[in-house]
Amino acid sequence: MKKTTKFLLALSMLFVLGITASNAQMYVSKIPPVPVRKRAPRPSPKYVWIAPEWEPYNKNYSAGFWGFPPRAGAIWIQGRWSKTPKGYTWIGGHWK
Protein backbone atom coordinates (compact mmCIF):
# COMPACT_ATOMS: atom_id res chain seq x y z
CA MET A 1 0.00 0.00 0.00
CA LYS A 2 2.83 2.41 0.87
CA LYS A 3 4.53 1.76 -2.47
CA THR A 4 1.33 2.55 -4.35
CA THR A 5 0.82 5.77 -2.40
CA LYS A 6 4.42 6.87 -3.01
CA PHE A 7 4.12 6.03 -6.70
CA LEU A 8 0.88 8.01 -7.09
CA LEU A 9 2.38 10.96 -5.19
CA ALA A 10 5.48 10.95 -7.42
CA LEU A 11 3.34 10.64 -10.54
CA SER A 12 1.13 13.57 -9.51
CA MET A 13 4.22 15.72 -8.77
CA LEU A 14 5.58 15.01 -12.25
CA PHE A 15 2.22 15.93 -13.75
CA VAL A 16 2.12 19.26 -11.88
CA LEU A 17 5.73 20.06 -12.83
CA GLY A 18 4.91 19.25 -16.47
CA ILE A 19 1.99 21.68 -16.48
CA THR A 20 4.10 24.40 -14.83
CA ALA A 21 6.93 23.94 -17.34
CA SER A 22 4.58 24.07 -20.32
CA ASN A 23 3.36 27.52 -19.28
CA ALA A 24 6.87 28.95 -19.00
CA GLN A 25 7.54 32.14 -20.95
CA MET A 26 10.74 32.63 -22.89
CA TYR A 27 12.45 36.01 -22.96
CA VAL A 28 14.96 37.59 -25.33
CA SER A 29 17.03 40.70 -24.74
CA LYS A 30 16.75 41.87 -28.35
CA ILE A 31 13.85 41.37 -30.78
CA PRO A 32 14.99 39.19 -33.69
CA PRO A 33 14.29 40.63 -37.15
CA VAL A 34 11.46 39.07 -39.16
CA PRO A 35 12.89 37.45 -42.30
CA VAL A 36 11.67 38.85 -45.60
CA ARG A 37 9.99 36.14 -47.65
CA LYS A 38 7.97 36.33 -50.83
CA ARG A 39 4.25 35.63 -50.33
CA ALA A 40 2.55 33.05 -52.45
CA PRO A 41 -0.48 34.36 -54.37
CA ARG A 42 -3.73 34.49 -52.39
CA PRO A 43 -5.77 31.33 -53.08
CA SER A 44 -9.05 33.31 -53.05
CA PRO A 45 -10.40 36.57 -51.58
CA LYS A 46 -11.72 34.59 -48.58
CA TYR A 47 -8.19 33.87 -47.29
CA VAL A 48 -6.20 36.16 -44.97
CA TRP A 49 -2.45 36.42 -44.53
CA ILE A 50 -1.13 34.84 -41.32
CA ALA A 51 2.16 36.61 -40.69
CA PRO A 52 5.25 34.69 -39.56
CA GLU A 53 5.07 33.68 -35.89
CA TRP A 54 8.04 33.48 -33.52
CA GLU A 55 8.77 29.94 -32.36
CA PRO A 56 10.61 30.27 -29.03
CA TYR A 57 11.85 26.69 -28.88
CA ASN A 58 13.25 26.79 -32.43
CA LYS A 59 14.42 30.39 -31.92
CA ASN A 60 13.22 31.52 -35.34
CA TYR A 61 10.11 32.62 -37.20
CA SER A 62 7.73 30.21 -38.89
CA ALA A 63 6.83 30.87 -42.48
CA GLY A 64 3.74 33.01 -43.05
CA PHE A 65 0.82 31.48 -44.92
CA TRP A 66 -2.65 32.15 -46.27
CA GLY A 67 -5.27 30.92 -43.79
CA PHE A 68 -8.99 30.43 -44.01
CA PRO A 69 -10.91 32.07 -41.13
CA PRO A 70 -12.59 29.57 -38.79
CA ARG A 71 -15.91 31.46 -38.95
CA ALA A 72 -17.51 34.31 -40.88
CA GLY A 73 -16.26 37.73 -39.76
CA ALA A 74 -13.22 36.36 -37.90
CA ILE A 75 -10.06 38.46 -38.16
CA TRP A 76 -6.46 37.44 -37.54
CA ILE A 77 -4.71 39.34 -34.75
CA GLN A 78 -1.01 39.27 -35.59
CA GLY A 79 1.50 38.11 -32.96
CA ARG A 80 3.67 40.77 -31.35
CA TRP A 81 6.58 41.33 -29.02
CA SER A 82 5.87 42.66 -25.54
CA LYS A 83 8.50 44.40 -23.42
CA THR A 84 8.73 43.20 -19.82
CA PRO A 85 11.25 43.80 -17.03
CA LYS A 86 12.84 40.42 -17.92
CA GLY A 87 13.16 41.24 -21.63
CA TYR A 88 10.90 40.78 -24.63
CA THR A 89 8.38 37.97 -24.82
CA TRP A 90 6.31 36.85 -27.81
CA ILE A 91 2.52 36.98 -27.67
CA GLY A 92 1.22 34.68 -30.37
CA GLY A 93 -1.34 35.61 -32.99
CA HIS A 94 -4.92 34.40 -32.76
CA TRP A 95 -8.34 34.58 -34.39
CA LYS A 96 -10.81 37.10 -32.99
N, CA, C and O atoms as CSV, one atom per row, in Angstrom:
chain,resi,resn,atom,element,x,y,z
A,1,MET,N,N,0.822,-1.199,0.000
A,1,MET,CA,C,0.000,0.000,0.000
A,1,MET,C,C,0.863,1.259,0.000
A,1,MET,O,O,0.560,2.227,-0.697
A,2,LYS,N,N,1.962,1.238,0.802
A,2,LYS,CA,C,2.831,2.415,0.872
A,2,LYS,C,C,3.503,2.675,-0.481
A,2,LYS,O,O,3.669,3.824,-0.890
A,3,LYS,N,N,3.885,1.594,-1.167
A,3,LYS,CA,C,4.532,1.761,-2.468
A,3,LYS,C,C,3.574,2.396,-3.468
A,3,LYS,O,O,3.980,3.258,-4.249
A,4,THR,N,N,2.328,1.990,-3.456
A,4,THR,CA,C,1.326,2.551,-4.355
A,4,THR,C,C,1.100,4.020,-4.064
A,4,THR,O,O,0.998,4.829,-4.986
A,5,THR,N,N,1.021,4.371,-2.793
A,5,THR,CA,C,0.819,5.771,-2.403
A,5,THR,C,C,2.000,6.623,-2.840
A,5,THR,O,O,1.817,7.712,-3.384
A,6,LYS,N,N,3.217,6.127,-2.603
A,6,LYS,CA,C,4.420,6.872,-3.010
A,6,LYS,C,C,4.462,7.033,-4.534
A,6,LYS,O,O,4.803,8.099,-5.046
A,7,PHE,N,N,4.114,5.968,-5.241
A,7,PHE,CA,C,4.116,6.034,-6.701
A,7,PHE,C,C,3.113,7.062,-7.208
A,7,PHE,O,O,3.436,7.862,-8.087
A,8,LEU,N,N,1.907,7.048,-6.665
A,8,LEU,CA,C,0.884,8.006,-7.089
A,8,LEU,C,C,1.283,9.441,-6.739
A,8,LEU,O,O,1.019,10.364,-7.509
A,9,LEU,N,N,1.914,9.629,-5.584
A,9,LEU,CA,C,2.382,10.957,-5.191
A,9,LEU,C,C,3.464,11.446,-6.159
A,9,LEU,O,O,3.431,12.592,-6.608
A,10,ALA,N,N,4.419,10.571,-6.475
A,10,ALA,CA,C,5.477,10.947,-7.416
A,10,ALA,C,C,4.910,11.249,-8.794
A,10,ALA,O,O,5.329,12.207,-9.444
A,11,LEU,N,N,3.957,10.437,-9.241
A,11,LEU,CA,C,3.339,10.644,-10.543
A,11,LEU,C,C,2.591,11.971,-10.589
A,11,LEU,O,O,2.678,12.693,-11.582
A,12,SER,N,N,1.859,12.300,-9.529
A,12,SER,CA,C,1.132,13.574,-9.505
A,12,SER,C,C,2.086,14.760,-9.474
A,12,SER,O,O,1.794,15.795,-10.072
A,13,MET,N,N,3.224,14.631,-8.787
A,13,MET,CA,C,4.217,15.722,-8.768
A,13,MET,C,C,4.787,15.945,-10.170
A,13,MET,O,O,4.956,17.088,-10.595
A,14,LEU,N,N,5.078,14.878,-10.877
A,14,LEU,CA,C,5.577,15.010,-12.246
A,14,LEU,C,C,4.548,15.677,-13.141
A,14,LEU,O,O,4.897,16.508,-13.979
A,15,PHE,N,N,3.293,15.324,-12.970
A,15,PHE,CA,C,2.217,15.927,-13.747
A,15,PHE,C,C,2.144,17.427,-13.493
A,15,PHE,O,O,2.049,18.209,-14.438
A,16,VAL,N,N,2.186,17.837,-12.226
A,16,VAL,CA,C,2.123,19.263,-11.875
A,16,VAL,C,C,3.339,19.999,-12.420
A,16,VAL,O,O,3.203,21.099,-12.955
A,17,LEU,N,N,4.516,19.416,-12.296
A,17,LEU,CA,C,5.727,20.055,-12.833
A,17,LEU,C,C,5.653,20.183,-14.350
A,17,LEU,O,O,6.116,21.176,-14.911
A,18,GLY,N,N,5.077,19.192,-15.015
A,18,GLY,CA,C,4.915,19.253,-16.471
A,18,GLY,C,C,4.007,20.387,-16.889
A,18,GLY,O,O,4.295,21.081,-17.864
A,19,ILE,N,N,2.912,20.590,-16.170
A,19,ILE,CA,C,1.994,21.685,-16.476
A,19,ILE,C,C,2.673,23.022,-16.247
A,19,ILE,O,O,2.538,23.935,-17.062
A,20,THR,N,N,3.404,23.149,-15.141
A,20,THR,CA,C,4.103,24.395,-14.833
A,20,THR,C,C,5.140,24.711,-15.902
A,20,THR,O,O,5.251,25.858,-16.333
A,21,ALA,N,N,5.895,23.716,-16.332
A,21,ALA,CA,C,6.932,23.939,-17.337
A,21,ALA,C,C,6.330,24.314,-18.683
A,21,ALA,O,O,6.926,25.100,-19.420
A,22,SER,N,N,5.174,23.777,-19.022
A,22,SER,CA,C,4.583,24.068,-20.322
A,22,SER,C,C,4.072,25.501,-20.409
A,22,SER,O,O,3.903,26.022,-21.512
A,23,ASN,N,N,3.823,26.147,-19.284
A,23,ASN,CA,C,3.356,27.524,-19.280
A,23,ASN,C,C,4.491,28.534,-19.157
A,23,ASN,O,O,4.241,29.734,-19.047
A,24,ALA,N,N,5.724,28.065,-19.175
A,24,ALA,CA,C,6.867,28.953,-18.998
A,24,ALA,C,C,6.996,29.901,-20.187
A,24,ALA,O,O,6.810,29.502,-21.337
A,25,GLN,N,N,7.312,31.147,-19.899
A,25,GLN,CA,C,7.535,32.136,-20.945
A,25,GLN,C,C,9.023,32.189,-21.263
A,25,GLN,O,O,9.860,31.987,-20.383
A,26,MET,N,N,9.347,32.458,-22.510
A,26,MET,CA,C,10.738,32.631,-22.891
A,26,MET,C,C,10.963,34.103,-23.187
A,26,MET,O,O,10.104,34.767,-23.767
A,27,TYR,N,N,12.116,34.607,-22.789
A,27,TYR,CA,C,12.446,36.011,-22.960
A,27,TYR,C,C,13.701,36.150,-23.798
A,27,TYR,O,O,14.592,35.302,-23.753
A,28,VAL,N,N,13.761,37.240,-24.570
A,28,VAL,CA,C,14.958,37.589,-25.326
A,28,VAL,C,C,15.312,39.028,-24.996
A,28,VAL,O,O,14.439,39.839,-24.688
A,29,SER,N,N,16.603,39.337,-25.065
A,29,SER,CA,C,17.027,40.704,-24.742
A,29,SER,C,C,16.870,41.639,-25.936
A,29,SER,O,O,16.754,42.853,-25.768
A,30,LYS,N,N,16.868,41.077,-27.130
A,30,LYS,CA,C,16.747,41.874,-28.354
A,30,LYS,C,C,15.762,41.183,-29.287
A,30,LYS,O,O,15.831,39.968,-29.475
A,31,ILE,N,N,14.847,41.950,-29.871
A,31,ILE,CA,C,13.849,41.366,-30.779
A,31,ILE,C,C,14.531,40.928,-32.073
A,31,ILE,O,O,15.175,41.740,-32.737
A,32,PRO,N,N,14.394,39.649,-32.438
A,32,PRO,CA,C,14.989,39.195,-33.695
A,32,PRO,C,C,14.240,39.758,-34.898
A,32,PRO,O,O,13.017,39.885,-34.860
A,33,PRO,N,N,14.959,40.094,-35.963
A,33,PRO,CA,C,14.286,40.627,-37.152
A,33,PRO,C,C,13.449,39.558,-37.852
A,33,PRO,O,O,13.821,38.386,-37.896
A,34,VAL,N,N,12.324,39.984,-38.393
A,34,VAL,CA,C,11.463,39.074,-39.156
A,34,VAL,C,C,12.092,38.889,-40.533
A,34,VAL,O,O,12.381,39.878,-41.206
A,35,PRO,N,N,12.313,37.646,-40.970
A,35,PRO,CA,C,12.893,37.446,-42.301
A,35,PRO,C,C,11.933,37.902,-43.395
A,35,PRO,O,O,10.715,37.788,-43.256
A,36,VAL,N,N,12.487,38.410,-44.462
A,36,VAL,CA,C,11.667,38.852,-45.599
A,36,VAL,C,C,11.519,37.667,-46.547
A,36,VAL,O,O,12.498,37.141,-47.075
A,37,ARG,N,N,10.267,37.265,-46.746
A,37,ARG,CA,C,9.988,36.145,-47.652
A,37,ARG,C,C,8.918,36.576,-48.633
A,37,ARG,O,O,8.064,37.403,-48.314
A,38,LYS,N,N,8.969,36.017,-49.819
A,38,LYS,CA,C,7.974,36.328,-50.833
A,38,LYS,C,C,6.683,35.561,-50.532
A,38,LYS,O,O,6.712,34.355,-50.287
A,39,ARG,N,N,5.547,36.276,-50.555
A,39,ARG,CA,C,4.250,35.634,-50.331
A,39,ARG,C,C,3.790,34.897,-51.568
A,39,ARG,O,O,3.976,35.356,-52.695
A,40,ALA,N,N,3.197,33.764,-51.339
A,40,ALA,CA,C,2.553,33.048,-52.446
A,40,ALA,C,C,1.280,33.815,-52.799
A,40,ALA,O,O,0.757,34.543,-51.955
A,41,PRO,N,N,0.772,33.672,-54.014
A,41,PRO,CA,C,-0.475,34.359,-54.369
A,41,PRO,C,C,-1.627,33.896,-53.473
A,41,PRO,O,O,-1.661,32.747,-53.032
A,42,ARG,N,N,-2.561,34.803,-53.214
A,42,ARG,CA,C,-3.732,34.492,-52.389
A,42,ARG,C,C,-4.589,33.469,-53.120
A,42,ARG,O,O,-4.922,33.661,-54.289
A,43,PRO,N,N,-4.956,32.362,-52.429
A,43,PRO,CA,C,-5.769,31.329,-53.084
A,43,PRO,C,C,-7.145,31.832,-53.515
A,43,PRO,O,O,-7.647,31.440,-54.568
A,44,SER,N,N,-7.758,32.702,-52.704
A,44,SER,CA,C,-9.046,33.311,-53.047
A,44,SER,C,C,-9.241,34.513,-52.120
A,44,SER,O,O,-8.536,34.630,-51.118
A,45,PRO,N,N,-10.177,35.400,-52.432
A,45,PRO,CA,C,-10.396,36.574,-51.578
A,45,PRO,C,C,-10.840,36.226,-50.153
A,45,PRO,O,O,-10.793,37.084,-49.272
A,46,LYS,N,N,-11.264,34.995,-49.916
A,46,LYS,CA,C,-11.716,34.593,-48.583
A,46,LYS,C,C,-10.562,34.330,-47.615
A,46,LYS,O,O,-10.778,34.268,-46.404
A,47,TYR,N,N,-9.349,34.176,-48.128
A,47,TYR,CA,C,-8.195,33.874,-47.290
A,47,TYR,C,C,-7.554,35.153,-46.751
A,47,TYR,O,O,-7.622,36.210,-47.378
A,48,VAL,N,N,-6.927,35.037,-45.567
A,48,VAL,CA,C,-6.197,36.162,-44.973
A,48,VAL,C,C,-4.756,35.728,-44.721
A,48,VAL,O,O,-4.465,34.548,-44.527
A,49,TRP,N,N,-3.870,36.711,-44.730
A,49,TRP,CA,C,-2.446,36.422,-44.527
A,49,TRP,C,C,-2.166,36.234,-43.040
A,49,TRP,O,O,-2.490,37.102,-42.230
A,50,ILE,N,N,-1.575,35.125,-42.689
A,50,ILE,CA,C,-1.127,34.838,-41.321
A,50,ILE,C,C,0.376,35.100,-41.327
A,50,ILE,O,O,1.158,34.335,-41.893
A,51,ALA,N,N,0.753,36.190,-40.689
A,51,ALA,CA,C,2.158,36.607,-40.693
A,51,ALA,C,C,3.039,35.590,-39.970
A,51,ALA,O,O,2.546,34.802,-39.163
A,52,PRO,N,N,4.339,35.607,-40.257
A,52,PRO,CA,C,5.246,34.692,-39.556
A,52,PRO,C,C,5.123,34.837,-38.041
A,52,PRO,O,O,5.000,35.946,-37.522
A,53,GLU,N,N,5.158,33.719,-37.347
A,53,GLU,CA,C,5.066,33.678,-35.886
A,53,GLU,C,C,6.412,33.250,-35.314
A,53,GLU,O,O,7.083,32.382,-35.873
A,54,TRP,N,N,6.802,33.855,-34.207
A,54,TRP,CA,C,8.038,33.481,-33.520
A,54,TRP,C,C,7.837,32.133,-32.841
A,54,TRP,O,O,6.822,31.908,-32.182
A,55,GLU,N,N,8.797,31.249,-33.002
A,55,GLU,CA,C,8.768,29.938,-32.361
A,55,GLU,C,C,9.892,29.897,-31.335
A,55,GLU,O,O,11.043,29.639,-31.688
A,56,PRO,N,N,9.570,30.150,-30.060
A,56,PRO,CA,C,10.610,30.272,-29.034
A,56,PRO,C,C,11.538,29.068,-28.926
A,56,PRO,O,O,12.738,29.238,-28.713
A,57,TYR,N,N,11.012,27.866,-29.067
A,57,TYR,CA,C,11.851,26.688,-28.877
A,57,TYR,C,C,12.775,26.437,-30.064
A,57,TYR,O,O,13.837,25.836,-29.903
A,58,ASN,N,N,12.382,26.890,-31.251
A,58,ASN,CA,C,13.250,26.792,-32.432
A,58,ASN,C,C,14.095,28.044,-32.594
A,58,ASN,O,O,15.066,28.052,-33.351
A,59,LYS,N,N,13.726,29.098,-31.884
A,59,LYS,CA,C,14.416,30.392,-31.924
A,59,LYS,C,C,14.475,30.966,-33.338
A,59,LYS,O,O,15.509,31.465,-33.782
A,60,ASN,N,N,13.338,30.882,-34.035
A,60,ASN,CA,C,13.224,31.519,-35.340
A,60,ASN,C,C,11.744,31.723,-35.660
A,60,ASN,O,O,10.868,31.300,-34.905
A,61,TYR,N,N,11.488,32.365,-36.772
A,61,TYR,CA,C,10.108,32.624,-37.198
A,61,TYR,C,C,9.619,31.509,-38.101
A,61,TYR,O,O,10.377,30.975,-38.910
A,62,SER,N,N,8.342,31.159,-37.958
A,62,SER,CA,C,7.733,30.214,-38.889
A,62,SER,C,C,7.454,30.967,-40.190
A,62,SER,O,O,7.495,32.197,-40.232
A,63,ALA,N,N,7.178,30.232,-41.214
A,63,ALA,CA,C,6.831,30.875,-42.484
A,63,ALA,C,C,5.392,31.383,-42.393
A,63,ALA,O,O,4.543,30.727,-41.789
A,64,GLY,N,N,5.116,32.526,-42.978
A,64,GLY,CA,C,3.743,33.014,-43.051
A,64,GLY,C,C,2.962,32.182,-44.062
A,64,GLY,O,O,3.549,31.487,-44.890
A,65,PHE,N,N,1.643,32.258,-43.990
A,65,PHE,CA,C,0.823,31.484,-44.920
A,65,PHE,C,C,-0.559,32.113,-45.040
A,65,PHE,O,O,-0.962,32.930,-44.212
A,66,TRP,N,N,-1.275,31.716,-46.086
A,66,TRP,CA,C,-2.654,32.149,-46.267
A,66,TRP,C,C,-3.544,31.199,-45.478
A,66,TRP,O,O,-3.469,29.983,-45.657
A,67,GLY,N,N,-4.386,31.746,-44.605
A,67,GLY,CA,C,-5.266,30.921,-43.785
A,67,GLY,C,C,-6.724,31.251,-44.033
A,67,GLY,O,O,-7.079,32.374,-44.393
A,68,PHE,N,N,-7.550,30.254,-43.834
A,68,PHE,CA,C,-8.986,30.427,-44.005
A,68,PHE,C,C,-9.593,30.679,-42.629
A,68,PHE,O,O,-9.401,29.867,-41.724
A,69,PRO,N,N,-10.318,31.778,-42.444
A,69,PRO,CA,C,-10.906,32.072,-41.130
A,69,PRO,C,C,-11.804,30.932,-40.640
A,69,PRO,O,O,-12.498,30.302,-41.437
A,70,PRO,N,N,-11.790,30.667,-39.321
A,70,PRO,CA,C,-12.587,29.565,-38.785
A,70,PRO,C,C,-14.087,29.830,-38.792
A,70,PRO,O,O,-14.882,28.895,-38.696
A,71,ARG,N,N,-14.482,31.106,-38.906
A,71,ARG,CA,C,-15.910,31.464,-38.950
A,71,ARG,C,C,-16.054,32.782,-39.697
A,71,ARG,O,O,-15.085,33.526,-39.853
A,72,ALA,N,N,-17.248,33.060,-40.149
A,72,ALA,CA,C,-17.507,34.306,-40.878
A,72,ALA,C,C,-17.222,35.510,-39.969
A,72,ALA,O,O,-17.619,35.519,-38.804
A,73,GLY,N,N,-16.549,36.501,-40.497
A,73,GLY,CA,C,-16.262,37.725,-39.758
A,73,GLY,C,C,-15.047,37.648,-38.852
A,73,GLY,O,O,-14.684,38.648,-38.232
A,74,ALA,N,N,-14.404,36.480,-38.758
A,74,ALA,CA,C,-13.216,36.357,-37.903
A,74,ALA,C,C,-12.060,37.128,-38.525
A,74,ALA,O,O,-11.902,37.152,-39.746
A,75,ILE,N,N,-11.254,37.757,-37.676
A,75,ILE,CA,C,-10.062,38.465,-38.157
A,75,ILE,C,C,-8.843,37.901,-37.435
A,75,ILE,O,O,-8.934,37.450,-36.294
A,76,TRP,N,N,-7.708,37.936,-38.117
A,76,TRP,CA,C,-6.463,37.445,-37.544
A,76,TRP,C,C,-5.768,38.591,-36.816
A,76,TRP,O,O,-5.508,39.641,-37.403
A,77,ILE,N,N,-5.470,38.384,-35.539
A,77,ILE,CA,C,-4.707,39.344,-34.750
A,77,ILE,C,C,-3.266,38.854,-34.790
A,77,ILE,O,O,-2.947,37.780,-34.280
A,78,GLN,N,N,-2.403,39.655,-35.402
A,78,GLN,CA,C,-1.011,39.270,-35.592
A,78,GLN,C,C,-0.273,39.198,-34.266
A,78,GLN,O,O,-0.527,39.997,-33.364
A,79,GLY,N,N,0.650,38.233,-34.145
A,79,GLY,CA,C,1.496,38.114,-32.964
A,79,GLY,C,C,2.373,39.354,-32.813
A,79,GLY,O,O,2.608,40.086,-33.774
A,80,ARG,N,N,2.850,39.574,-31.590
A,80,ARG,CA,C,3.667,40.769,-31.348
A,80,ARG,C,C,4.629,40.522,-30.199
A,80,ARG,O,O,4.455,39.593,-29.410
A,81,TRP,N,N,5.630,41.358,-30.122
A,81,TRP,CA,C,6.580,41.325,-29.020
A,81,TRP,C,C,6.098,42.261,-27.921
A,81,TRP,O,O,5.589,43.347,-28.202
A,82,SER,N,N,6.256,41.847,-26.685
A,82,SER,CA,C,5.866,42.663,-25.541
A,82,SER,C,C,7.086,42.854,-24.644
A,82,SER,O,O,7.769,41.894,-24.290
A,83,LYS,N,N,7.346,44.111,-24.284
A,83,LYS,CA,C,8.503,44.403,-23.423
A,83,LYS,C,C,8.111,44.183,-21.964
A,83,LYS,O,O,7.077,44.675,-21.511
A,84,THR,N,N,8.934,43.449,-21.240
A,84,THR,CA,C,8.726,43.197,-19.819
A,84,THR,C,C,10.020,43.519,-19.086
A,84,THR,O,O,11.047,43.723,-19.733
A,85,PRO,N,N,10.005,43.571,-17.765
A,85,PRO,CA,C,11.249,43.805,-17.029
A,85,PRO,C,C,12.313,42.726,-17.278
A,85,PRO,O,O,13.506,42.991,-17.124
A,86,LYS,N,N,11.890,41.514,-17.661
A,86,LYS,CA,C,12.842,40.424,-17.917
A,86,LYS,C,C,13.381,40.434,-19.342
A,86,LYS,O,O,14.348,39.732,-19.636
A,87,GLY,N,N,12.783,41.207,-20.220
A,87,GLY,CA,C,13.165,41.238,-21.631
A,87,GLY,C,C,11.916,41.247,-22.487
A,87,GLY,O,O,10.844,41.632,-22.019
A,88,TYR,N,N,12.039,40.833,-23.721
A,88,TYR,CA,C,10.896,40.784,-24.629
A,88,TYR,C,C,10.345,39.362,-24.660
A,88,TYR,O,O,11.097,38.388,-24.643
A,89,THR,N,N,9.032,39.265,-24.704
A,89,THR,CA,C,8.379,37.966,-24.818
A,89,THR,C,C,7.371,38.025,-25.968
A,89,THR,O,O,6.765,39.067,-26.216
A,90,TRP,N,N,7.199,36.922,-26.653
A,90,TRP,CA,C,6.307,36.846,-27.810
A,90,TRP,C,C,4.893,36.516,-27.365
A,90,TRP,O,O,4.680,35.596,-26.575
A,91,ILE,N,N,3.930,37.268,-27.873
A,91,ILE,CA,C,2.517,36.980,-27.668
A,91,ILE,C,C,1.984,36.536,-29.023
A,91,ILE,O,O,1.925,37.323,-29.967
A,92,GLY,N,N,1.604,35.290,-29.107
A,92,GLY,CA,C,1.220,34.681,-30.375
A,92,GLY,C,C,-0.051,35.259,-30.977
A,92,GLY,O,O,-0.910,35.782,-30.267
A,93,GLY,N,N,-0.155,35.159,-32.281
A,93,GLY,CA,C,-1.338,35.611,-32.991
A,93,GLY,C,C,-2.517,34.691,-32.721
A,93,GLY,O,O,-2.347,33.558,-32.269
A,94,HIS,N,N,-3.719,35.192,-33.004
A,94,HIS,CA,C,-4.922,34.398,-32.762
A,94,HIS,C,C,-6.092,34.958,-33.568
A,94,HIS,O,O,-6.054,36.093,-34.042
A,95,TRP,N,N,-7.118,34.145,-33.711
A,95,TRP,CA,C,-8.341,34.582,-34.389
A,95,TRP,C,C,-9.236,35.293,-33.391
A,95,TRP,O,O,-9.357,34.876,-32.239
A,96,LYS,N,N,-9.861,36.365,-33.843
A,96,LYS,CA,C,-10.806,37.095,-32.992
A,96,LYS,C,C,-12.124,37.215,-33.710
A,96,LYS,O,O,-13.069,37.796,-33.175
